[in-house]
Amino acid sequence: MERKEFLKSLGAGAAFALTFPCVHGCSKDDVTGTIVEEPTGVDFTIDLTSAEANNLSTNGGFILQNLVVIAKNLQGEFVAASQVCSHESYDQVRFVNQDGGIFYCDVHGSRFDQDGIPLNQVDSNPAKAIKVYNTELDGTTLRIFE
Ligand code: FES
């Protein structure tokens, strides 16, 4: 069956939806992620020998756990920050290898240094810090806590 015949067999509505899937979206304002509350009472450990922690074996790598981004920065130190962005509370903060290693939210482009201090202003909103957490290494156990 030819593409044209296939679309015709689906009917006009379905054919339009398949042909123009971005008619109601695909703008810069489309976001992935979820609006969530910032975690409270953070205090947990990670076994660095576990498969889940594999990304922490490399400088610049990070993992997500309990709405916290845990990263091994470019100098090999462990840092942790809230995964919840201070701009509009999307859970999209990640660690990226830019400017010596920063926390970054791709929803609207907020950037934060490793102390959580904002490096830019988004949509003329006053920039606010993201929460950062303490890290403590004991052998192969990494503790993340407030
Ligand atoms: S929610 Fe993170 S930049 Fe807007």
Backbone and ligand atoms as CSV (ligand in chain L), in Angstrom:
chain,resi,resn,atom,element,x,y,z
A,1,MET,N,N,0.849,-1.194,0.000
A,1,MET,CA,C,0.000,0.000,0.000
A,1,MET,C,C,0.889,1.250,0.000
A,2,GLU,N,N,0.592,2.154,-0.878
A,2,GLU,CA,C,1.325,3.414,-0.961
A,2,GLU,C,C,1.013,4.276,0.258
A,3,ARG,N,N,1.943,5.177,0.622
A,3,ARG,CA,C,1.756,6.053,1.782
A,3,ARG,C,C,0.464,6.868,1.665
A,4,LYS,N,N,0.228,7.377,0.451
A,4,LYS,CA,C,-0.959,8.203,0.214
A,4,LYS,C,C,-2.242,7.395,0.453
A,5,GLU,N,N,-2.232,6.151,-0.039
A,5,GLU,CA,C,-3.394,5.281,0.147
A,5,GLU,C,C,-3.581,4.926,1.616
A,6,PHE,N,N,-2.441,4.681,2.294
A,6,PHE,CA,C,-2.497,4.351,3.712
A,6,PHE,C,C,-3.129,5.493,4.505
A,7,LEU,N,N,-2.669,6.714,4.260
A,7,LEU,CA,C,-3.220,7.872,4.971
A,7,LEU,C,C,-4.704,8.054,4.664
A,8,LYS,N,N,-5.055,7.824,3.408
A,8,LYS,CA,C,-6.447,7.962,3.000
A,8,LYS,C,C,-7.316,6.944,3.741
A,9,SER,N,N,-6.760,5.725,3.915
A,9,SER,CA,C,-7.528,4.676,4.589
A,9,SER,C,C,-7.746,4.987,6.073
A,10,LEU,N,N,-6.881,5.815,6.642
A,10,LEU,CA,C,-7.019,6.164,8.056
A,10,LEU,C,C,-8.106,7.205,8.286
A,11,GLY,N,N,-8.440,7.935,7.296
A,11,GLY,CA,C,-9.393,9.028,7.450
A,11,GLY,C,C,-8.639,10.327,7.618
A,12,ALA,N,N,-9.317,11.413,7.411
A,12,ALA,CA,C,-8.676,12.727,7.396
A,12,ALA,C,C,-8.052,13.102,8.738
A,13,GLY,N,N,-8.744,12.846,9.844
A,13,GLY,CA,C,-8.236,13.246,11.161
A,13,GLY,C,C,-6.949,12.541,11.514
A,14,ALA,N,N,-6.949,11.217,11.362
A,14,ALA,CA,C,-5.758,10.448,11.697
A,14,ALA,C,C,-4.603,10.797,10.781
A,15,ALA,N,N,-4.902,10.973,9.499
A,15,ALA,CA,C,-3.858,11.327,8.556
A,15,ALA,C,C,-3.233,12.670,8.918
A,16,PHE,N,N,-4.058,13.619,9.325
A,16,PHE,CA,C,-3.555,14.938,9.713
A,16,PHE,C,C,-2.667,14.815,10.953
A,17,ALA,N,N,-3.125,14.010,11.924
A,17,ALA,CA,C,-2.350,13.843,13.164
A,17,ALA,C,C,-0.998,13.200,12.887
A,18,LEU,N,N,-0.971,12.240,11.973
A,18,LEU,CA,C,0.296,11.594,11.638
A,18,LEU,C,C,1.212,12.512,10.843
A,19,THR,N,N,0.607,13.317,9.992
A,19,THR,CA,C,1.389,14.170,9.116
A,19,THR,C,C,1.897,15.419,9.827
A,20,PHE,N,N,1.077,15.966,10.746
A,20,PHE,CA,C,1.433,17.213,11.428
A,20,PHE,C,C,1.368,17.034,12.949
A,21,PRO,N,N,2.226,16.176,13.503
A,21,PRO,CA,C,2.134,15.885,14.936
A,21,PRO,C,C,2.442,17.085,15.827
A,22,CYS,N,N,3.032,18.144,15.321
A,22,CYS,CA,C,3.432,19.259,16.161
A,22,CYS,C,C,2.490,20.447,16.078
A,23,VAL,N,N,1.295,20.234,15.558
A,23,VAL,CA,C,0.412,21.374,15.350
A,23,VAL,C,C,0.075,22.099,16.648
A,24,HIS,N,N,0.016,21.377,17.763
A,24,HIS,CA,C,-0.293,22.023,19.039
A,24,HIS,C,C,0.938,22.171,19.914
A,25,GLY,N,N,2.091,21.889,19.390
A,25,GLY,CA,C,3.242,21.925,20.287
A,25,GLY,C,C,4.537,22.103,19.550
A,26,CYS,N,N,5.576,21.456,20.089
A,26,CYS,CA,C,6.904,21.494,19.519
A,26,CYS,C,C,7.507,22.883,19.562
A,27,SER,N,N,7.011,23.733,20.425
A,27,SER,CA,C,7.632,25.040,20.577
A,27,SER,C,C,8.720,24.939,21.622
A,28,LYS,N,N,9.434,26.016,21.813
A,28,LYS,CA,C,10.491,26.062,22.818
A,28,LYS,C,C,9.923,25.859,24.215
A,29,ASP,N,N,8.620,26.115,24.375
A,29,ASP,CA,C,8.017,25.982,25.696
A,29,ASP,C,C,7.651,24.545,26.044
A,30,ASP,N,N,7.773,23.630,25.068
A,30,ASP,CA,C,7.522,22.234,25.400
A,30,ASP,C,C,8.575,21.786,26.400
A,31,VAL,N,N,8.132,21.126,27.439
A,31,VAL,CA,C,9.082,20.721,28.464
A,31,VAL,C,C,8.917,19.248,28.777
A,32,THR,N,N,9.993,18.660,29.198
A,32,THR,CA,C,9.923,17.330,29.762
A,32,THR,C,C,10.187,17.492,31.236
A,33,GLY,N,N,9.783,16.536,32.004
A,33,GLY,CA,C,9.992,16.638,33.441
A,33,GLY,C,C,8.691,16.897,34.152
A,34,THR,N,N,8.786,16.912,35.460
A,34,THR,CA,C,7.616,17.041,36.305
A,34,THR,C,C,7.874,18.101,37.353
A,35,ILE,N,N,6.827,18.856,37.675
A,35,ILE,CA,C,6.934,19.831,38.749
A,35,ILE,C,C,6.766,19.090,40.069
A,36,VAL,N,N,7.745,19.202,40.929
A,36,VAL,CA,C,7.735,18.453,42.188
A,36,VAL,C,C,8.198,19.353,43.333
A,37,GLU,N,N,7.967,18.883,44.536
A,37,GLU,CA,C,8.447,19.569,45.740
A,37,GLU,C,C,9.919,19.229,45.946
A,38,GLU,N,N,10.640,20.189,46.447
A,38,GLU,CA,C,12.041,19.941,46.778
A,38,GLU,C,C,12.115,18.902,47.901
A,39,PRO,N,N,13.057,17.961,47.823
A,39,PRO,CA,C,13.140,16.946,48.878
A,39,PRO,C,C,13.543,17.566,50.215
A,40,THR,N,N,13.016,17.003,51.274
A,40,THR,CA,C,13.380,17.466,52.616
A,40,THR,C,C,13.929,16.281,53.409
A,41,GLY,N,N,14.659,16.585,54.440
A,41,GLY,CA,C,15.204,15.531,55.298
A,41,GLY,C,C,16.145,14.593,54.566
A,42,VAL,N,N,16.864,15.126,53.605
A,42,VAL,CA,C,17.746,14.279,52.791
A,42,VAL,C,C,18.872,13.686,53.655
A,43,ASP,N,N,18.981,12.392,53.653
A,43,ASP,CA,C,20.053,11.680,54.348
A,43,ASP,C,C,20.014,10.226,53.884
A,44,PHE,N,N,20.863,9.892,52.946
A,44,PHE,CA,C,20.904,8.526,52.443
A,44,PHE,C,C,22.325,8.200,51.992
A,45,THR,N,N,22.558,6.928,51.755
A,45,THR,CA,C,23.892,6.506,51.314
A,45,THR,C,C,23.792,5.779,49.978
A,46,ILE,N,N,24.912,5.764,49.295
A,46,ILE,CA,C,25.025,5.064,48.015
A,46,ILE,C,C,26.242,4.149,48.093
A,47,ASP,N,N,26.042,2.917,47.683
A,47,ASP,CA,C,27.153,1.969,47.588
A,47,ASP,C,C,27.835,2.209,46.247
A,48,LEU,N,N,29.045,2.744,46.307
A,48,LEU,CA,C,29.728,3.100,45.059
A,48,LEU,C,C,30.154,1.886,44.238
A,49,THR,N,N,30.057,0.702,44.809
A,49,THR,CA,C,30.380,-0.507,44.043
A,49,THR,C,C,29.155,-1.073,43.336
A,50,SER,N,N,27.989,-0.480,43.588
A,50,SER,CA,C,26.758,-0.987,42.971
A,50,SER,C,C,26.641,-0.550,41.519
A,51,ALA,N,N,25.838,-1.272,40.773
A,51,ALA,CA,C,25.624,-0.941,39.360
A,51,ALA,C,C,24.980,0.434,39.215
A,52,GLU,N,N,24.089,0.791,40.148
A,52,GLU,CA,C,23.408,2.097,40.071
A,52,GLU,C,C,24.386,3.258,40.180
A,53,ALA,N,N,25.511,3.021,40.823
A,53,ALA,CA,C,26.485,4.091,41.053
A,53,ALA,C,C,27.578,4.124,39.989
A,54,ASN,N,N,27.424,3.314,38.971
A,54,ASN,CA,C,28.476,3.189,37.964
A,54,ASN,C,C,28.896,4.535,37.352
A,55,ASN,N,N,27.944,5.426,37.128
A,55,ASN,CA,C,28.276,6.724,36.517
A,55,ASN,C,C,29.154,7.580,37.422
A,56,LEU,N,N,29.230,7.230,38.698
A,56,LEU,CA,C,30.051,8.010,39.624
A,56,LEU,C,C,31.511,7.558,39.632
A,57,SER,N,N,31.832,6.611,38.782
A,57,SER,CA,C,33.225,6.169,38.702
A,57,SER,C,C,34.046,7.066,37.777
A,58,THR,N,N,33.361,7.954,37.067
A,58,THR,CA,C,34.027,8.829,36.100
A,58,THR,C,C,33.829,10.289,36.487
A,59,ASN,N,N,34.886,11.067,36.423
A,59,ASN,CA,C,34.739,12.502,36.672
A,59,ASN,C,C,33.740,13.090,35.676
A,60,GLY,N,N,32.806,13.862,36.188
A,60,GLY,CA,C,31.772,14.447,35.344
A,60,GLY,C,C,30.510,13.607,35.283
A,61,GLY,N,N,30.562,12.391,35.829
A,61,GLY,CA,C,29.379,11.531,35.816
A,61,GLY,C,C,28.432,11.882,36.950
A,62,PHE,N,N,27.178,11.521,36.771
A,62,PHE,CA,C,26.199,11.786,37.832
A,62,PHE,C,C,25.132,10.707,37.839
A,63,ILE,N,N,24.429,10.624,38.963
A,63,ILE,CA,C,23.252,9.774,39.068
A,63,ILE,C,C,22.149,10.584,39.752
A,64,LEU,N,N,20.925,10.084,39.656
A,64,LEU,CA,C,19.775,10.711,40.299
A,64,LEU,C,C,19.220,9.747,41.332
A,65,GLN,N,N,19.003,10.261,42.524
A,65,GLN,CA,C,18.385,9.420,43.553
A,65,GLN,C,C,17.664,10.313,44.545
A,66,ASN,N,N,16.438,9.944,44.874
A,66,ASN,CA,C,15.639,10.685,45.867
A,66,ASN,C,C,15.532,12.173,45.528
A,67,LEU,N,N,15.407,12.479,44.241
A,67,LEU,CA,C,15.332,13.861,43.745
A,67,LEU,C,C,16.598,14.662,44.021
A,68,VAL,N,N,17.708,13.958,44.129
A,68,VAL,CA,C,19.010,14.599,44.313
A,68,VAL,C,C,19.916,14.188,43.152
A,69,VAL,N,N,20.652,15.169,42.621
A,69,VAL,CA,C,21.673,14.891,41.615
A,69,VAL,C,C,22.981,14.686,42.367
A,70,ILE,N,N,23.552,13.512,42.255
A,70,ILE,CA,C,24.839,13.239,42.885
A,70,ILE,C,C,25.859,13.134,41.760
A,71,ALA,N,N,26.898,13.952,41.846
A,71,ALA,CA,C,27.866,13.996,40.754
A,71,ALA,C,C,29.275,13.825,41.292
A,72,LYS,N,N,30.137,13.300,40.435
A,72,LYS,CA,C,31.577,13.334,40.685
A,72,LYS,C,C,32.079,14.449,39.783
A,73,ASN,N,N,32.494,15.537,40.398
A,73,ASN,CA,C,32.837,16.702,39.575
A,73,ASN,C,C,34.128,16.457,38.784
A,74,LEU,N,N,34.521,17.449,38.039
A,74,LEU,CA,C,35.644,17.253,37.120
A,74,LEU,C,C,36.968,17.090,37.848
A,75,GLN,N,N,36.990,17.448,39.147
A,75,GLN,CA,C,38.180,17.258,39.973
A,75,GLN,C,C,38.119,15.940,40.743
A,76,GLY,N,N,37.032,15.185,40.585
A,76,GLY,CA,C,36.910,13.899,41.250
A,76,GLY,C,C,36.275,13.969,42.629
A,77,GLU,N,N,35.722,15.135,43.000
A,77,GLU,CA,C,35.046,15.273,44.299
A,77,GLU,C,C,33.550,15.034,44.106
A,78,PHE,N,N,32.917,14.515,45.160
A,78,PHE,CA,C,31.478,14.277,45.078
A,78,PHE,C,C,30.726,15.541,45.491
A,79,VAL,N,N,29.744,15.909,44.710
A,79,VAL,CA,C,28.885,17.055,44.999
A,79,VAL,C,C,27.446,16.610,44.789
A,80,ALA,N,N,26.532,17.295,45.465
A,80,ALA,CA,C,25.121,16.904,45.355
A,80,ALA,C,C,24.242,18.140,45.445
A,81,ALA,N,N,23.186,18.137,44.658
A,81,ALA,CA,C,22.244,19.261,44.654
A,81,ALA,C,C,20.839,18.733,44.394
A,82,SER,N,N,19.878,19.557,44.723
A,82,SER,CA,C,18.496,19.201,44.451
A,82,SER,C,C,18.280,19.057,42.951
A,83,GLN,N,N,17.518,18.042,42.603
A,83,GLN,CA,C,17.135,17.833,41.209
A,83,GLN,C,C,16.021,18.803,40.822
A,84,VAL,N,N,15.458,19.488,41.820
A,84,VAL,CA,C,14.319,20.379,41.610
A,84,VAL,C,C,14.835,21.802,41.350
A,85,CYS,N,N,14.521,22.300,40.180
A,85,CYS,CA,C,15.012,23.611,39.764
A,85,CYS,C,C,14.338,24.726,40.571
A,86,SER,N,N,15.107,25.748,40.902
A,86,SER,CA,C,14.559,26.869,41.667
A,86,SER,C,C,13.720,27.802,40.788
A,87,HIS,N,N,13.745,27.592,39.486
A,87,HIS,CA,C,12.984,28.473,38.597
A,87,HIS,C,C,11.497,28.141,38.622
A,88,GLU,N,N,11.127,26.941,38.151
A,88,GLU,CA,C,9.711,26.558,38.146
A,88,GLU,C,C,9.500,25.157,38.698
A,89,SER,N,N,10.452,24.693,39.484
A,89,SER,CA,C,10.324,23.435,40.237
A,89,SER,C,C,10.241,22.172,39.372
A,90,TYR,N,N,10.734,22.234,38.146
A,90,TYR,CA,C,10.836,21.001,37.374
A,90,TYR,C,C,12.006,20.183,37.897
A,91,ASP,N,N,11.863,18.851,37.802
A,91,ASP,CA,C,12.877,17.939,38.340
A,91,ASP,C,C,13.974,17.649,37.319
A,92,GLN,N,N,14.441,18.684,36.636
A,92,GLN,CA,C,15.346,18.450,35.508
A,92,GLN,C,C,16.766,18.968,35.702
A,93,VAL,N,N,17.162,19.251,36.929
A,93,VAL,CA,C,18.539,19.695,37.162
A,93,VAL,C,C,19.476,18.494,37.001
A,94,ARG,N,N,20.526,18.701,36.254
A,94,ARG,CA,C,21.533,17.666,36.010
A,94,ARG,C,C,22.918,18.290,36.155
A,95,PHE,N,N,23.949,17.441,36.228
A,95,PHE,CA,C,25.324,17.935,36.246
A,95,PHE,C,C,25.854,17.878,34.824
A,96,VAL,N,N,26.440,18.965,34.354
A,96,VAL,CA,C,26.963,18.975,32.986
A,96,VAL,C,C,28.410,19.471,32.979
A,97,ASN,N,N,29.138,18.996,32.008
A,97,ASN,CA,C,30.540,19.357,31.852
A,97,ASN,C,C,30.651,20.662,31.058
A,98,GLN,N,N,30.326,21.757,31.724
A,98,GLN,CA,C,30.461,23.098,31.133
A,98,GLN,C,C,31.085,23.999,32.183
A,99,ASP,N,N,31.914,24.908,31.772
A,99,ASP,CA,C,32.484,25.903,32.681
A,99,ASP,C,C,33.065,25.271,33.944
A,100,GLY,N,N,33.730,24.161,33.815
A,100,GLY,CA,C,34.339,23.504,34.959
A,100,GLY,C,C,33.394,22.600,35.713
A,101,GLY,N,N,32.177,22.417,35.207
A,101,GLY,CA,C,31.193,21.546,35.862
A,101,GLY,C,C,30.149,22.371,36.580
A,102,ILE,N,N,28.922,22.294,36.098
A,102,ILE,CA,C,27.831,23.078,36.700
A,102,ILE,C,C,26.580,22.213,36.793
A,103,PHE,N,N,25.614,22.680,37.558
A,103,PHE,CA,C,24.281,22.086,37.548
A,103,PHE,C,C,23.459,22.886,36.532
A,104,TYR,N,N,22.645,22.165,35.764
A,104,TYR,CA,C,21.939,22.781,34.644
A,104,TYR,C,C,20.534,22.199,34.528
A,105,CYS,N,N,19.572,23.058,34.296
A,105,CYS,CA,C,18.198,22.610,34.051
A,105,CYS,C,C,17.847,22.957,32.615
A,106,ASP,N,N,17.511,21.946,31.822
A,106,ASP,CA,C,17.269,22.199,30.398
A,106,ASP,C,C,15.849,22.669,30.093
A,107,VAL,N,N,15.004,22.793,31.110
A,107,VAL,CA,C,13.636,23.237,30.831
A,107,VAL,C,C,13.645,24.668,30.284
A,108,HIS,N,N,14.329,25.562,30.960
A,108,HIS,CA,C,14.447,26.939,30.464
A,108,HIS,C,C,15.896,27.421,30.479
A,109,GLY,N,N,16.807,26.540,30.821
A,109,GLY,CA,C,18.223,26.892,30.718
A,109,GLY,C,C,18.876,27.483,31.958
A,110,SER,N,N,18.316,27.260,33.129
A,110,SER,CA,C,18.964,27.776,34.337
A,110,SER,C,C,20.268,27.036,34.600
A,111,ARG,N,N,21.263,27.801,35.031
A,111,ARG,CA,C,22.588,27.250,35.302
A,111,ARG,C,C,22.978,27.622,36.721
A,112,PHE,N,N,23.634,26.707,37.407
A,112,PHE,CA,C,24.017,26.921,38.803
A,112,PHE,C,C,25.432,26.408,39.010
A,113,ASP,N,N,26.187,27.120,39.855
A,113,ASP,CA,C,27.516,26.590,40.162
A,113,ASP,C,C,27.388,25.442,41.153
A,114,GLN,N,N,28.520,24.875,41.550
A,114,GLN,CA,C,28.470,23.686,42.409
A,114,GLN,C,C,28.055,23.999,43.840
A,115,ASP,N,N,27.951,25.293,44.176
A,115,ASP,CA,C,27.386,25.676,45.472
A,115,ASP,C,C,25.900,25.996,45.340
A,116,GLY,N,N,25.332,25.792,44.151
A,116,GLY,CA,C,23.913,26.044,43.925
A,116,GLY,C,C,23.589,27.476,43.556
A,117,ILE,N,N,24.615,28.316,43.452
A,117,ILE,CA,C,24.396,29.730,43.146
A,117,ILE,C,C,24.053,29.889,41.668
A,118,PRO,N,N,22.981,30.646,41.370
A,118,PRO,CA,C,22.607,30.816,39.956
A,118,PRO,C,C,23.661,31.578,39.160
A,119,LEU,N,N,23.856,31.131,37.928
A,119,LEU,CA,C,24.821,31.764,37.038
A,119,LEU,C,C,24.131,32.591,35.959
A,120,ASN,N,N,22.815,32.489,35.891
A,120,ASN,CA,C,22.079,33.268,34.898
A,120,ASN,C,C,20.674,33.552,35.414
A,121,GLN,N,N,19.977,34.347,34.661
A,121,GLN,CA,C,18.606,34.734,34.990
A,121,GLN,C,C,17.733,34.246,33.846
A,122,VAL,N,N,16.558,33.675,34.152
A,122,VAL,CA,C,15.693,33.104,33.120
A,122,VAL,C,C,14.377,33.865,33.085
A,123,ASP,N,N,13.962,34.286,31.905
A,123,ASP,CA,C,12.671,34.957,31.727
A,123,ASP,C,C,12.503,36.147,32.661
A,124,SER,N,N,13.555,36.846,32.929
A,124,SER,CA,C,13.580,38.001,33.827
A,124,SER,C,C,13.168,37.664,35.258
A,125,ASN,N,N,13.085,36.362,35.574
A,125,ASN,CA,C,12.798,35.976,36.957
A,125,ASN,C,C,14.043,36.158,37.807
A,126,PRO,N,N,13.851,36.619,39.034
A,126,PRO,CA,C,15.012,36.701,39.915
A,126,PRO,C,C,15.622,35.315,40.094
A,127,ALA,N,N,16.891,35.239,39.933
A,127,ALA,CA,C,17.544,33.947,40.063
A,127,ALA,C,C,17.648,33.554,41.528
A,128,LYS,N,N,17.305,32.309,41.802
A,128,LYS,CA,C,17.390,31.789,43.170
A,128,LYS,C,C,18.336,30.590,43.166
A,129,ALA,N,N,18.911,30.333,44.301
A,129,ALA,CA,C,19.832,29.198,44.421
A,129,ALA,C,C,19.053,27.887,44.453
A,130,ILE,N,N,19.719,26.812,44.071
A,130,ILE,CA,C,19.172,25.484,44.313
A,130,ILE,C,C,19.854,24.947,45.565
A,131,LYS,N,N,19.183,24.026,46.208
A,131,LYS,CA,C,19.713,23.470,47.443
A,131,LYS,C,C,20.856,22.501,47.136
A,132,VAL,N,N,21.915,22.625,47.877
A,132,VAL,CA,C,23.020,21.668,47.746
A,132,VAL,C,C,23.127,20.877,49.046
A,133,TYR,N,N,23.702,19.709,48.956
A,133,TYR,CA,C,23.787,18.806,50.099
A,133,TYR,C,C,25.240,18.450,50.376
A,134,ASN,N,N,25.471,18.056,51.614
A,134,ASN,CA,C,26.805,17.592,52.007
A,134,ASN,C,C,27.029,16.189,51.468
A,135,THR,N,N,28.288,15.878,51.219
A,135,THR,CA,C,28.650,14.506,50.855
A,135,THR,C,C,29.788,14.062,51.769
A,136,GLU,N,N,29.793,12.797,52.085
A,136,GLU,CA,C,30.824,12.250,52.972
A,136,GLU,C,C,31.154,10.843,52.497
A,137,LEU,N,N,32.423,10.607,52.195
A,137,LEU,CA,C,32.842,9.311,51.683
A,137,LEU,C,C,33.465,8.488,52.802
A,138,ASP,N,N,32.950,7.280,52.983
A,138,ASP,CA,C,33.493,6.347,53.976
A,138,ASP,C,C,33.746,5.029,53.255
A,139,GLY,N,N,34.974,4.815,52.851
A,139,GLY,CA,C,35.284,3.623,52.051
A,139,GLY,C,C,34.612,3.713,50.703
A,140,THR,N,N,33.696,2.788,50.449
A,140,THR,CA,C,32.962,2.827,49.178
A,140,THR,C,C,31.505,3.244,49.408
A,141,THR,N,N,31.246,3.829,50.573
A,141,THR,CA,C,29.889,4.297,50.872
A,141,THR,C,C,29.881,5.817,50.864
A,142,LEU,N,N,29.003,6.369,50.038
A,142,LEU,CA,C,28.871,7.818,49.947
A,142,LEU,C,C,27.569,8.225,50.626
A,143,ARG,N,N,27.716,9.114,51.610
A,143,ARG,CA,C,26.526,9.627,52.306
A,143,ARG,C,C,26.185,11.003,51.744
A,144,ILE,N,N,24.894,11.238,51.511
A,144,ILE,CA,C,24.395,12.543,51.051
A,144,ILE,C,C,23.417,13.004,52.110
A,145,PHE,N,N,23.672,14.203,52.646
A,145,PHE,CA,C,22.840,14.645,53.761
A,145,PHE,C,C,22.793,16.173,53.829
A,146,GLU,N,N,21.792,16.661,54.594
A,146,GLU,CA,C,21.612,18.107,54.766
A,146,GLU,C,C,22.500,18.582,55.900
L,1,FES,S1,S,12.342,25.031,35.592
L,1,FES,FE1,FE,14.488,24.885,35.391
L,1,FES,S2,S,15.005,26.534,34.121
L,1,FES,FE2,FE,12.868,26.744,34.370
